[in-house]
Amino acid sequence: MGEARVSNNIRKLRFSHDEMTQQELAEKVGVTRQTIIAMEKGHYSPSLELAFRIALVFDSPLEEVFSYDSEDASD
């Protein structure tokens, strides 16, 4: 099975929502600013619950915030 990873559009969405800071997003979803930084850099994949909370903050479908990328989709 190929390596898979979760990518996101959090940074882009923050800026399109009144230039929301990482701290503001962190407070809205109940995590630290460091967690938001790690997600934006692709170093951390959120739990399903956190992913839904983030999508709700942006009033966006989960698929617009996060995507699942696989090197080999046939696996």
C-alpha positions, 0 to 999 in steps of 0.5 A: 500500500502506498504512503497516504497523507491528509492535506488541508486548506486551513491557511487559505480558509483562515485568510478568506475568513477575515484573516483569522489568526491561528490563535483565533481558530485554535480557540474556536476549536479547542486546541493550541495554536501549535496544533493549528501550526502543525496541521497547516505544515502537514505535520499533524493529521487531526482526529475526525472530531477536530476535523469536523469542528474546523469545517464547522468554523469555516462553514465548509464541507469537510472535503473543502477543508481536508483531502486524502492523498494517496500515492497509489489510489488502486491500493 
